[in-house]
Each structure stands twice: as structure tokens, then as C-alpha cells.
Amino acid sequence: MARSLLLLAVLMASTVVPSLAQQEPQPQQQQSFPLPPFLTPRGTPEDQRACRPDAQKFCKDVIGDDDAVLRCFQANRPRLSPACAAVLIKYGK
């Protein structure tokens, strides 16, 4: 009887393994994790609120181009509001 069970187990394993090997590999789903604020071009919502008036005042021609807005902020640093200037300092810009 033990021999029969062993043969049955081997037979079952031999039919399952090849069928698994023939399956198409499933693409792994990538989880998206939010980037920390210092890696996002626009910063946190609080950072955006702090700099929005300055962006509209000094950089309205380049709004939508994050790099250009940053350059504009840097060029106008002495005229920025204290809150927006603090955001630039916070990110080392």
C-alpha cells in the first residue's frame, strides 16, 4: 500500500510540474510609492501654497515648467516672501 501511495504521489507530481513550467510568466505588478517631498519637483501642498503668490507675481510666464520656475525663484530670491524663501532653503535650493 505504501508503494501504491508513493507511485501515486510521483505520478501526480510529474503531471503538475510540467504544466506549471509551461505557464506564461505573469508580469509583476509594480507598486507605486509616493516620492518624498524633496524628490518631487513641486514640493508638498504646503510648499506650493507658500510659493504660489510669488510664482504668480514673478514667474507667471514660466508656470508649468518646474525647472524654469525654480530658476525664476532663484533669480528673484531677494524679493520672495519669507514663506517661499524658507521653502527654497528647506530643499537646499
ROSE-288502 format. One record per atom (N, C-alpha, C, O, CB): x, y, z; residue in three letters. Coordinates in pm, whole numbers, padded with zeros to 5 digits, always signed. Glycine has a CB too. Layout:
XYZALA;...
END
This chain:
+00081-00118+00000MET;+00000+00000+00000MET;+00086+00126+00000MET;+00056+00222-00071MET;-00093-00001+00119MET;+00193+00126+00079ALA;+00281+00241+00082ALA;+00342+00264-00056ALA;+00361+00378-00099ALA;+00392+00223+00187ALA;+00374+00153-00124ARG;+00432+00165-00258ARG;+00330+00228-00352ARG;+00367+00310-00436ARG;+00478+00026-00311ARG;+00204+00193-00340SER;+00098+00249-00425SER;+00083+00399-00401SER;+00066+00476-00495SER;-00035+00177-00400SER;+00089+00440-00273LEU;+00078+00583-00241LEU;+00198+00661-00296LEU;+00183+00772-00346LEU;+00068+00603-00089LEU;+00316+00601-00285LEU;+00436+00666-00337LEU;+00427+00683-00488LEU;+00458+00790-00541LEU;+00561+00585-00300LEU;+00383+00579-00558LEU;+00368+00587-00704LEU;+00263+00690-00742LEU;+00280+00764-00839LEU;+00331+00450-00761LEU;+00155+00695-00666LEU;+00050+00794-00693LEU;+00103+00935-00673LEU;+00073+01024-00753LEU;-00071+00769-00602LEU;+00181+00957-00568ALA;+00238+01089-00542ALA;+00335+01129-00653ALA;+00334+01244-00697ALA;+00310+01091-00406ALA;+00419+01036-00697VAL;+00514+01064-00806VAL;+00438+01095-00935VAL;+00475+01187-01008VAL;+00611+00945-00828VAL;+00334+01019-00964LEU;+00254+01040-01083LEU;+00188+01177-01081LEU;+00188+01249-01181LEU;+00149+00931-01097LEU;+00132+01214-00967MET;+00066+01344-00955MET;+00168+01458-00969MET;+00141+01558-01035MET;-00008+01355-00821MET;+00283+01443-00907ALA;+00385+01547-00915ALA;+00437+01561-01057ALA;+00467+01672-01100ALA;+00500+01516-00820ALA;+00449+01452-01129SER;+00502+01459-01265SER;+00404+01525-01361SER;+00446+01577-01465SER;+00536+01320-01315SER;+00276+01525-01330THR;+00180+01593-01418THR;+00163+01739-01380THR;+00130+01820-01466THR;+00045+01523-01412THR;+00186+01774-01255VAL;+00168+01912-01212VAL;+00287+01998-01251VAL;+00269+02109-01300VAL;+00146+01918-01062VAL;+00409+01951-01231VAL;+00529+02029-01255VAL;+00541+02073-01401VAL;+00569+02191-01424VAL;+00652+01950-01215VAL;+00523+01985-01501PRO;+00533+02032-01638PRO;+00427+02135-01673PRO;+00454+02228-01750PRO;+00524+01916-01732PRO;+00308+02121-01620SER;+00205+02219-01651SER;+00239+02355-01592SER;+00207+02457-01652SER;+00069+02171-01601SER;+00302+02358-01476LEU;+00345+02485-01417LEU;+00459+02546-01497LEU;+00466+02668-01511LEU;+00388+02464-01272LEU;+00546+02463-01549ALA;+00660+02513-01625ALA;+00616+02575-01757ALA;+00685+02661-01811ALA;+00759+02400-01651ALA;+00502+02532-01810GLN;+00455+02582-01939GLN;+00373+02709-01926GLN;+00340+02772-02027GLN;+00375+02476-02009GLN;+00339+02747-01808GLN;+00259+02869-01790GLN;+00343+02991-01825GLN;+00463+02997-01798GLN;+00206+02880-01646GLN;+00276+03087-01885GLU;+00343+03213-01916GLU;+00375+03285-01785GLU;+00293+03287-01693GLU;+00255+03304-02008GLU;+00493+03342-01777PRO;+00524+03416-01655PRO;+00433+03538-01645PRO;+00413+03610-01743PRO;+00674+03459-01653PRO;+00381+03560-01529GLN;+00294+03675-01505GLN;+00381+03797-01477GLN;+00474+03791-01397GLN;+00197+03648-01388GLN;+00350+03909-01543PRO;+00428+04029-01513PRO;+00402+04072-01369PRO;+00288+04070-01322PRO;+00394+04144-01612PRO;+00506+04110-01303GLN;+00491+04152-01164GLN;+00434+04293-01163GLN;+00480+04381-01236GLN;+00625+04146-01088GLN;+00335+04312-01079GLN;+00280+04445-01067GLN;+00375+04527-00981GLN;+00419+04486-00874GLN;+00138+04441-01006GLN;+00403+04645-01032GLN;+00490+04733-00956GLN;+00402+04822-00870GLN;+00307+04884-00918GLN;+00581+04817-01049GLN;+00435+04827-00744GLN;+00363+04916-00656GLN;+00424+05054-00670GLN;+00546+05070-00672GLN;+00366+04867-00510GLN;+00338+05152-00679SER;+00392+05287-00685SER;+00385+05348-00546SER;+00280+05350-00482SER;+00317+05373-00789SER;+00496+05395-00504PHE;+00504+05460-00374PHE;+00522+05608-00399PHE;+00596+05647-00490PHE;+00621+05401-00288PHE;+00457+05691-00322PRO;+00475+05835-00344PRO;+00619+05876-00313PRO;+00681+05826-00219PRO;+00377+05915-00257PRO;+00668+05966-00392LEU;+00803+06016-00369LEU;+00803+06108-00248LEU;+00703+06176-00222LEU;+00857+06089-00494LEU;+00911+06112-00175PRO;+00919+06207-00065PRO;+00921+06349-00121PRO;+00964+06369-00234PRO;+01044+06181+00023PRO;+00875+06446-00044PRO;+00863+06582-00096PRO;+00991+06639-00154PRO;+00986+06718-00249PRO;+00816+06671+00012PRO;+01108+06602-00099PHE;+01231+06660-00151PHE;+01270+06603-00287PHE;+01362+06655-00350PHE;+01343+06638-00053PHE;+01201+06498-00335LEU;+01228+06445-00467LEU;+01121+06484-00569LEU;+01135+06456-00688LEU;+01240+06295-00461LEU;+01015+06546-00524THR;+00912+06590-00617THR;+00942+06732-00658THR;+00983+06813-00574THR;+00770+06579-00554THR;+00924+06765-00783PRO;+00963+06898-00828PRO;+00881+07010-00765PRO;+00931+07122-00754PRO;+00951+06905-00977PRO;+00760+06983-00724ARG;+00675+07090-00673ARG;+00667+07095-00521ARG;+00607+07187-00466ARG;+00537+07076-00729ARG;+00724+07000-00452GLY;+00719+07000-00307GLY;+00583+06959-00254GLY;+00498+06909-00328GLY;+00754+07136-00254GLY;+00564+06979-00126THR;+00439+06941-00060THR;+00331+07043-00094THR;+00361+07151-00144THR;+00458+06932+00093THR;+00205+07009-00067PRO;+00099+07108-00088PRO;+00122+07236-00007PRO;+00090+07346-00053PRO;-00036+07048-00051PRO;+00178+07223+00112GLU;+00209+07342+00194GLU;+00316+07427+00125GLU;+00307+07550+00125GLU;+00257+07300+00335GLU;+00417+07361+00068ASP;+00521+07434-00004ASP;+00462+07509-00123ASP;+00496+07624-00149ASP;+00632+07337-00052ASP;+00372+07443-00193GLN;+00309+07505-00309GLN;+00227+07627-00267GLN;+00231+07731-00333GLN;+00220+07404-00383GLN;+00153+07614-00156ARG;+00073+07728-00108ARG;+00163+07845-00068ARG;+00129+07961-00090ARG;-00014+07686+00012ARG;+00279+07813-00009ALA;+00370+07919+00034ALA;+00430+07995-00084ALA;+00456+08114-00074ALA;+00482+07859+00119ALA;+00450+07926-00195CYS;+00518+07989-00310CYS;+00424+08030-00424CYS;+00467+08097-00517CYS;+00621+07896-00364CYS;+00298+07991-00416ARG;+00207+08023-00526ARG;+00197+08174-00554ARG;+00205+08213-00671ARG;+00068+07968-00495ARG;+00182+08260-00451PRO;+00175+08403-00482PRO;+00302+08457-00549PRO;+00295+08539-00640PRO;+00148+08482-00354PRO;+00417+08409-00503ASP;+00543+08453-00564ASP;+00555+08404-00707ASP;+00604+08475-00794ASP;+00663+08404-00482ASP;+00510+08282-00733ALA;+00515+08228-00869ALA;+00427+08311-00961ALA;+00465+08340-01074ALA;+00470+08080-00871ALA;+00308+08349-00913GLN;+00219+08429-00996GLN;+00272+08571-01015GLN;+00248+08633-01118GLN;+00080+08433-00935GLN;+00341+08620-00916LYS;+00392+08758-00921LYS;+00518+08769-01007LYS;+00529+08859-01090LYS;+00422+08808-00781LYS;+00614+08678-00987PHE;+00744+08691-01052PHE;+00764+08597-01171PHE;+00844+08626-01260PHE;+00852+08667-00953PHE;+00694+08486-01174CYS;+00727+08379-01269CYS;+00608+08335-01353CYS;+00606+08222-01402CYS;+00783+08260-01196CYS;+00508+08421-01370LYS;+00385+08378-01437LYS;+00409+08332-01581LYS;+00331+08252-01633LYS;+00284+08490-01437LYS;+00514+08380-01645ASP;+00542+08340-01784ASP;+00594+08197-01795ASP;+00589+08138-01903ASP;+00643+08435-01845ASP;+00645+08141-01686VAL;+00704+08007-01694VAL;+00632+07905-01607VAL;+00680+07792-01592VAL;+00849+08013-01653VAL;+00518+07942-01549ILE;+00442+07846-01466ILE;+00407+07726-01552ILE;+00359+07740-01665ILE;+00313+07912-01406ILE;+00431+07610-01498GLY;+00409+07484-01570GLY;+00541+07415-01602GLY;+00545+07294-01624GLY;+00331+07509-01700GLY;+00649+07491-01605ASP;+00784+07437-01626ASP;+00855+07447-01491ASP;+00909+07552-01456ASP;+00863+07516-01740ASP;+00856+07337-01417ASP;+00908+07339-01280ASP;+01052+07389-01271ASP;+01087+07463-01180ASP;+00899+07202-01220ASP;+01136+07347-01366ASP;+01276+07391-01363ASP;+01286+07541-01386ASP;+01366+07609-01321ASP;+01358+07316-01469ASP;+01206+07592-01478ALA;+01209+07736-01507ALA;+01157+07816-01387ALA;+01210+07923-01357ALA;+01126+07767-01633ALA;+01055+07765-01319VAL;+01004+07834-01201VAL;+01111+07837-01092VAL;+01129+07939-01026VAL;+00874+07765-01149VAL;+01180+07727-01073LEU;+01287+07725-00973LEU;+01396+07826-01008LEU;+01443+07899-00920LEU;+01348+07584-00963LEU;+01435+07832-01134ARG;+01535+07931-01175ARG;+01484+08073-01153ARG;+01559+08161-01112ARG;+01574+07912-01324ARG;+01356+08094-01180CYS;+01295+08225-01158CYS;+01297+08261-01009CYS;+01329+08373-00973CYS;+01151+08227-01211CYS;+01262+08164-00924PHE;+01267+08188-00780PHE;+01408+08224-00736PHE;+01428+08315-00657PHE;+01217+08065-00703PHE;+01505+08151-00789GLN;+01644+08178-00750GLN;+01687+08317-00797GLN;+01759+08387-00725GLN;+01738+08070-00809GLN;+01644+08357-00916ALA;+01680+08490-00968ALA;+01612+08600-00888ALA;+01665+08711-00877ALA;+01642+08502-01116ALA;+01496+08571-00832ASN;+01420+08671-00756ASN;+01426+08648-00606ASN;+01342+08700-00532ASN;+01276+08670-00801ASN;+01523+08573-00561ARG;+01533+08536-00419ARG;+01519+08656-00324ARG;+01447+08644-00225ARG;+01665+08467-00393ARG;+01582+08769-00349PRO;+01569+08880-00253PRO;+01425+08935-00243PRO;+01389+08995-00142PRO;+01662+08994-00293PRO;+01345+08914-00345ARG;+01208+08967-00346ARG;+01103+08864-00304ARG;+00985+08899-00293ARG;+01175+09020-00483ARG;+01143+08739-00281LEU;+01046+08636-00244LEU;+00991+08660-00104LEU;+01056+08721-00019LEU;+01111+08497-00250LEU;+00869+08613-00083SER;+00810+08620+00051SER;+00893+08533+00145SER;+00958+08438+00101SER;+00660+08574+00050SER;+00892+08565+00273PRO;+00967+08483+00368PRO;+00926+08335+00364PRO;+01010+08247+00379PRO;+00949+08538+00509PRO;+00797+08308+00345ALA;+00750+08169+00342ALA;+00808+08093+00223ALA;+00852+07979+00237ALA;+00596+08164+00337ALA;+00809+08155+00106CYS;+00862+08088-00013CYS;+01015+08077-00005CYS;+01073+07976-00046CYS;+00821+08166-00142CYS;+01079+08179+00047ALA;+01225+08173+00065ALA;+01261+08058+00159ALA;+01362+07991+00140ALA;+01279+08308+00121ALA;+01178+08036+00261ALA;+01202+07926+00354ALA;+01188+07791+00284ALA;+01260+07696+00317ALA;+01105+07934+00474ALA;+01097+07782+00188VAL;+01080+07656+00113VAL;+01207+07629+00033VAL;+01255+07515+00030VAL;+00956+07663+00018VAL;+01262+07730-00032LEU;+01387+07710-00109LEU;+01500+07667-00017LEU;+01578+07578-00051LEU;+01426+07839-00184LEU;+01509+07730+00098ILE;+01614+07693+00193ILE;+01593+07549+00242ILE;+01689+07473+00257ILE;+01616+07791+00313ILE;+01467+07514+00266LYS;+01433+07379+00315LYS;+01487+07271+00222LYS;+01533+07166+00267LYS;+01282+07364+00330LYS;+01481+07296+00090TYR;+01527+07197-00006TYR;+01668+07225-00058TYR;+01714+07160-00152TYR;+01431+07192-00122TYR;+01736+07320+00002GLY;+01873+07349-00037GLY;+01885+07410-00176GLY;+01985+07389-00245GLY;+01954+07224-00031GLY;+01785+07483-00216LYS;+01786+07546-00349LYS;+01815+07691-00333LYS;+01821+07764-00432LYS;+01653+07524-00423LYS;
END
